[in-house]
């Protein structure tokens, strides 16, 4: 995955403060579902974003924001 895609994903999450995974997919139409999921996995493992399940949906939040 490119650094540019990671940077764009992080910028979207930081700008929105929190975003559902489905909304993030719509905000990145140039990437496939698998590519977005891979980036989310990588960035959450590195501690740059938080991924939280809310019912049947997943919500993303920048790590610099309070949980």
PyMOL commands that set and color helices and strands:
alter all, ss='L'
color gray80, all
select helices_A, chain A and resi 3-16+21-27+33-45
alter helices_A, ss='H'
color red, helices_A
select strands_A, chain A and resi 18-20+49-54+57-62
alter strands_A, ss='S'
color yellow, strands_A
deselect
rebuild
show_as cartoon
